[in-house]
Amino acid sequence: MKNTTNPNLRIFNLFTLIQAFGRGIWMGNVLSLYIVLLSEKSTGILGLTPNELLGITSAITGIALILTIIPGGYAADKWSREKALVLAAMVGTGGLLFIGFSTSLYHIMAGLFLWGVFQGLSQPSAESILANSLPSGERSGPYARIHMLRQFGLATGPVLNVILFLILGDKWELGILKTVMTAGLAVSLISIIIMIFLKDRHEMGDRSEGILAEETDNEKAGGFSLKSRKAVPLILISSSFIIGTGAGMTVKFFPVFFRDIYGLKPIAVQIILGISFFITGLISIYTQKHSIKKGRPQMIILVQGLSIACLAGMAFYPPLWLLIPLFIARGALMNASQPLNRSIMMDFVPKSRRGFWNSLQTVAWGLFWNASAAIGGFLIGENNYALCFFITAIVYVIGTLPNFFLIPLVKKEL
């Protein structure tokens, strides 16, 4: 059975595209500014600045993830992936409704907590079904295309936002932002419905088994070592934990950064983000193709290194004509490593443990990404974005280093 004909792959592609489209409308820049504006108009909550409150609201999603991700992984491996997805869909729908009908910051916090539970319950099962529907040693291509679809969806969201802001007004106002968010929430609800059509019966059997299931007698007898293929999943997770921590410290605050430091209005921010996501998808495909010749770990190190340099350049508050290319390149290059990272992970873990390892990857990119936003908010305070960018760049460097251990362990794909 070819990858392109597997029903689970087609459904996952559609789910990824629609979910990313919804997130591109409401969850990124619009939600961040909505929370900041809501905080600015309030009488003050615990004496915290709007940026600090934005970080805390993001951390709430991370808390929900850590409470549910391990049970979600257990459900994927030991219970029923399909039933776990249905349960997640119910919780996710509740979260979207909370956010859609919110009238205070506390309502948004409750909705984001439920959204975190949705992610913790759904991602291990959905990702495991996908991995079990793809042959081992041939995953980077499908994962790169999925990543491209995700970036295309995220890019299309801001395109719709431009139209909505043209109609409603190019202003950072609560009423306008709430209307835009509602459109995105409706799209996200559609993606949840699509997700529950992923089915175990379409999996590929032994062709999708992990490489370590075929380890040699010497590898079975040997203990743990960074020179052993057994170390590959732990190396990847360690890197993801650190990179996720750094990403969370900055990503939520970029829309606010554009408004506070450069005075950009909604439409300008939507255009910048839309271009950024589109370029990310293209670079992901380019990176995957070159990884076949250069090697996946080598390409991960290259694109992450270039991304770090771009982020460091942004910390100097360059002119807008230079800032925008640096911002676009920063995100596109860093995100281009994700499908390569995930394809290696799924190649090196057995099918019976993919729910567990998908849980850990979700923790790395979900929990730490969201939880570290609180750190970013306190680093920024009023407007100290440069400090946050520099510290994030240092964290990224530390997170990139473990990938050097992968070079002798991960073979090139066919």
N, C-alpha and C positions, 0 to 999 in steps of 0.2 A: 504494500500500500504506500503510495507516495504521500509525502508530507502535505502537499497542496490539496489532496483529496480527503484528508482526515476531517470528519465533521467537527471534532473538538477544536482543531486548529482554526477552521473557518469561524466557528462561534466565538472563540477567544479573540480572534482578530476583530470581529465586529464589536464585541464587548469592550475591547481596549479602545477602539476608535470612538465609540459613543461616550464611554465614561470620560475619556480625555477631553472630548468636546465639551461636556458638561463642566468638568473641572476648569477648563480654560475660560469658561464664562464667569463662574462664580467663586471658585475656591482659591484662586491665586491673588492677583492684585486687587480685585474688587472687594473680596472679603477682608483683606488686610486693611484697606483704606476705610471700609465700613466700620470695622472695630476701632480704628484710630479716631475717626470722626465721632463715633458714639462715646468714646472715652473723653474726647475733648469737650463734648457738650454736657457731660455729666458733672456732678459736683465733686467728683474725685472718688476713687476707690482705693482705700488703704494708702493714700498719698502716693500712688504709683503714677509714673508718666505713661502716656499712651503707648509708647514703644514697649515699655515693660509689661503693660497689660496685653499687648499683642503677643508678646512672647509667652506669657502665661496661658493665654487661650490655646495657643498651639501646643503647649506642653500637656494640656488636658487630654488632647488626642493621643499623645504618647503614653500617658498613664493608662488610658483605656486599652491601648495596644498591649502593654505589658501584662495587664490583667487577663487578657483573652488570647494572646498569641500562642502560648504553650497549650492551653486547652484546644485551640483551633488546630494546632499541629497534631495533637493526639487524636482529635476527631478525624483528621484526614488519613492517619495511618491505621487507626484501630476501630473507628466507628463507621461512619458513612460520609464520604465526601459530598455526595449529592444532598443528603439531609442537612449537612453543615452549611451548604450554600443556601438552602431554603431558609434556615434559621437566620443566617447572616442577612439575607434579603429583607426579612421582617424588621430586624433591628436597624438596618440602613435606611429603610423607608421612614421609620420613626425619627431617625436623626435628621433627615431632610425636612420632614414636616416641622420639627422643632425650630430649625434654622429659618425656614420659610415664613413661619408665623411669629418670629421673634420680635419682641418690643424692647428688650433690654439685653445687656451684656450677659446676664445670667442665663437667659434663654439660649443664647448662642453657645455658651459654654456647655450647657446640657446637650445641645444638638451635636456639637463637636465631640463630646464624650461618646455618644452613641455611634457617631461616624467612625471613631477609633475602634469601637467594639466590632463594627461591621468589617473593617479592614482586618482585624485580628482573626475573625472567624472565617472570612471568605478567602483571603489570599493563600493560605497553605493548601486548601482544597483545590482552588482554581488552578494554582501553579502546578500542583502535583498531577492533576488530570492532564494539563498541557504537556508536562514533561514526559508522562507515560504514553503520550500520543505521538512522540517524536523519537526517531532512532538515535541511539547514542553515537557520538562522534560526528553528528550532522546537525547539531542544534544551533550553532551560531548564526546561520543564515535565517532560519525562522525567527529566532529571537531578535535579530537585527531588524527584520521586517516588522515584527510586532512593535519594537521600539520606535521605528519610523512612523507607524500608524499612530502610536501614542503621541509623538511629537506633532504629527499633522493635526490630530484632534486638538491638542493644546494650542496650536497655532490658529486653527479655525475659530476657536472660542473668542479670542480677541478680535477677529475680523467681524464677527457678529456684534461684539461689544461696540466697535466703532460705529456701526449702523445705529445701534440703540442710543449711543451717546449723541449722535447727530440728531436723532429725533427728540430725545429727552432733554438734551442740553449738555454741553462740554464743561461740566462743573463737578467738583467734588462735593456733592450734597447727598445727605442720607436717603432722601426719597428716591433720587435717581439711582443710586447704588442698589437700593433694595429691589427696585423693579428689574434691574439687570440681573441681580442674583437670582431672582425668582425664575427667570427664563432658564438659567443654568441648572437650578435645582430640578426642574421638570425633565431636562435632558438626562441628568444623573439618575433619575428614577427609571427612565427607559432602560438605561444600561444595566441596572440591577435586575430587571425582568429578563434581559437577554442572558445574564450570567447563569441563571438557574437551568439553562438548557445544556450546560456542559454535562456529559454523561460518561460514567466509567466503562460502559460497554464498547466504546469506540477506542479504547486503549490498544497498544500495539504488541503487548506481550513481551517475549524475550528480547525483541529488537530494541526495546527502550530501556533495557536493564543497564545499571551503572557499570562503569569500567572496573571499579573495585570488586565487583562480583566475579570478575575474571582474573583476580590477582594470582600471582604465582605462589608456589609453596614457600619460597624464600620470603616473600612479602608477608605471607600469613604468619610465618614463624617469627619474623622480626618485630621488634618493639617500635614505639613511636619515634619518629625522627623527622626533622625538617627536610631531610633528603629522601623521605619516603613519600609515595603517592598518597598514603593515608593522611598526610599533613595538608594536602591541597584544600579540602573544605575549611579547615581551621584557619589557614592563611587567608583565604578569601573572606571569611567572616570577620577576622581581625581587621583587615583592611577596610571592610564595609562599615564596621562599627565606627572607626575613626573618621572616615570620609563622611559618613552620615552625620556625625556630630558637628563637623565643620560646616557642612551644607546648611544644617538647621540654624546655625548662628547667623546666617546672612540672607538666605533666599526669601524668607517671609518679609524682609524689610526693604527689598529693592524698590517696590512701588512707592513706599514712603520716602525712601532716599531720593528718588526722582522728583517727588513733589517738594520735599523740604530743601534740598540742596540746589536743584536745577529749575525749580518752579514749573515743572511740566504739568500739563492738564491731562484729563483722562484719555482723550483720543490719542495723544502722542505716546502715552505709556502703552496703550493697547497695540499700537503699530510696532513699537520696539519689541514688545514681548512676542507678538505674532511672528515677526521675522526671526526672532531668536529660536522659537520652537521649530520653525520650518527648517532653518539651517541645521539645527540639531539632528533632525531626521535624516537629512542628506549626509551629514558627516558620519552618522552612525553606520549607514550603508557603506560609505567609503572606507571607514575604519575596519569593518568586518571583512571586506574584500581583501584589504591589504594584510589583515591578520592571517590569512591563509598562507601567504608567502613569508611574512615576517615573524609570525607567532602571536598568539593572543596575549600572553603576559607582556610581551615587548610593546604591543600597541597600546595596552592599558597604561603602561608607564609613560609612553610618549604623549598621549593625549592629556593625561592628568597633569603632567609636567608643564605643558603649554598652557593649560587652563589656570594653573597656579600663578604663572607669570602674568597673565591677564588680570587676575584678581588683585595682585599686588600693584599693578599699574593703576587700577581704579581707586586705590586708597589715596592717591595723590590728587584726587578731584581734577582730572584733566579737562580740557575744553570739551564741550558736548560733542563736537565732531569726532573726537578721539574716544570719548567715553563709550559711545554707543557701539562701535566695533569691538572694543575691549569687552563690554558686557555680553554681547552676542557670542563672541568667541569663547569667553569663560564658560558660559552655560553649555554651549554646543560640544565643546571638547570634553568637559567633565562628564556629561551625560552619555557621550559616545562610548564610554567604557562599560556602562551597565550591562548591555546585552552580552558582551564578551565575558564579563564576570559571571553572569548567570548561566551562560552556556557551559563554562568550565565546571561550575558547581554541579549542575545536573548531570554532567558526564562522569563525575567522580563520586556520586553517592548512589547507593542502591535504591531501587524503587520502593522498598518497604520502609525507607527512612526519609523519603523526599518531603513528606509533610513536616517532619521535624526540622529539616534543614531549610525548607522554605520559611518556616516560622522564624528561624534565627535571622535569615536575610531580611524578613519583614521587620524584625526588631531593629536590625542595623539601620535600615533606610526609613523605617517608620517611627519607632520609639525614639531613637537617638536624634533623628532629624527633627522631630517635633519637640522633644524635651529640651534639646540644646537651644531652641529658639528663645527660651526663657533667659538663658545665659546671654544670648545675643542682645536681647532687649535691655538687660541691665548694663552691658558693655556700651551700648549706644546711648542710653540715657536720653538726654534731650536731642543731641544731634552729632554725637561722636562716632560717625560711621567709619572713619579711617581706622580707628583703633580696632574695631570689630573686623574689618577686612584684613588687616595685617595678622591678627591672631588666627583668623580662619585660614589664611595662607599657610601659616606654620603648622596648623593641625593637618591640612591637606598633605603637606610634605611628609609628615610622620605616617599618615595613612597610605601613602603611595609606596613607601619603602618595602613593606612585606611582599609586594608583588615580584621583587627580584628573586625571591626564593622559588617562585613558580617556574622560572625560565627553564631549568633542567628537568622539571617534572611533567610539564604539559606539552604533549606532542602537537605538531601542526595538524590541522584538519585536512582531510582529503579534498 
